[in-house]
Amino acid sequence: MIRYPDLIRKYAFHRPDHIATHYEGRDHSWRDFSRRVHGMAQVLVERGVAPGDRVAYLGLNSHWLVEMYFVPSVIGAISVPINHRLSEDEMVEVVADCAPAILIVDRHFADRAAALMERCPTLTTLIYADWDKPGATLPEGTLHYDTLADAAGEVPDHAFDDRASRSDETMILFYTSGTTGRPKGVMLSHSNFLVNATGSGHLYGYRQDDVLLLSGPLFHLGTGSRVFTAVAYGTTMVVQPKFDVEETMRMIEERRISTMTMVPTMLRMVMDHPDFEKFDFSSIRVLTYGASPMPVSLMERAIEAIPGITFCQGYGLTETSPVLSVLEPADHVPGNPMIGKLSSVGRPILYSDLRIVDENDRPLPPGQPGEIVVRGPQVTHGYWNRPEETAQAMRNGFFHTGDAGYMDEDGYLYIAGRTKEMIISGGENVYPIETENALCKHPAVAQAAVFGVPHEKWGEMVYAVVALRTGQSVTTEELIAFCRERIAHYKAPRGMTIWAEALPLSATNKIDKTALKRAVLEGVPA
């Protein structure tokens, strides 16, 4: 049995002075990291937190949030990072679902925390995690994280061995975005993350001397999983409060970042920035991407624009902690035999028993699309307080991802979209990613989002919203004709809006198709 606090103690012993976290100009070594994690665990015990209890965190990325990924597990409790982009009512719903007694907040959400303390009866203790002390906007009695951690002093390594969570017990709850209903808390264990770190890290080419930039939101596992990988490898984490194109480029240059992860939208924003070529990216060895499909045209552009960097794609879900397949660095090298596979998400990694099945869970042959299902040691053991939804997702012994895809003859996995996003137009199945890829091949198109809208004759109509590159112009008729030359006519858009600005993003920096579809149906002008 091995748990993440065991790894933290290991690096505090073997690499005590090596930097564990860097945030807003300040470093914490692995010795500091271990001391603070165990000190705050002592604080939680003194405030009545018992094994199985939940501890919530609301704030932007910071070293405090990284620490709080692990602090509760030291005493057998469970960490809950709250999506700070939720509305107040949605946050109240999440707190009501997991019922924490303690909430930790930073300066950015002090007002929201005060409201939650008033509205959520389970919350009894508020802890302020920031450089300054609690201000007048916070409720009376609010505690200060660093003051508490410092006062705890040196806590013996073995102090909580009898109550720390076990390898297969829940250490953290990540709430899904809730695009298909109320957010669900995904229960993930030490073992889930250790399997992910050891099963995917070597494919990415991670090393112990890496300097990792964390710029995506840590309430989401797309970036959050890299924290667990960094602790497994003992690497340095440079934490950025939130993604900002120019600040990200500056951090890469100043902190000599060697590895980072981006969603396709972030990568496009970096390369489209007018100062892109002024920054030094020579320190980057590995750039991983994922969380949403990568347009082939964007990947080809990135390979040409950032020579010398190893690109690697990971596909997965929160429920699978998260990586299921990897498009390895060798697959991205121009001229390699598999360069034509750039539109895939790679091959399933060793621990992924991954299959493509029909609506009756029967395996489908290569090339035929269906639902992606998987089983293995990386899969969650369920949704918090949702036994029926857990049973439905885990039916027949496999986790049903809700993603549609197919495998080719070489074992490469291709994503067709969410099964619930599939458009049925005139009896034909259309997966949005195919249409989006066709649109993105047009030199004037910067972004594309495709979804179905009601149609009297066809049932659903393929509809596209596109954003153009700066200085480019094209008509909707020209784009539709462009698509029809490259994909089947029934897959080409029958309707289209050219959006005046960059397409709106969700909390995880994916294109927000829900907002776009609502705007189209409501007739909101672009």
DAGI-V101253 format. One record per helix or strand of 3 or more residues. SS is the DSSP state (hx for helix, st for strand). FROM is the first residue (numbers start at 1). TO is the last residue. If there is no record, write none. Layout:
SS&FROM&TO, SS&FROM&TO
This chain:
hx&4&14, st&19&23, st&26&29, hx&30&46, st&54&58, hx&63&74, st&78&81, hx&88&98, st&102&105, hx&107&119, st&125&128, hx&145&152, st&170&175, st&185&189, hx&190&204, st&211&214, hx&221&233, st&236&239, hx&245&254, st&259&262, hx&264&272, hx&276&278, st&286&290, hx&296&305, st&310&317, hx&318&320, st&322&327, hx&329&332, hx&339&341, st&353&357, st&370&375, hx&387&393, hx&395&397, st&399&407, st&412&418, hx&419&421, st&423&425, st&428&430, hx&432&440, st&445&455, st&459&468, hx&476&484, hx&489&491, st&495&499, hx&513&521
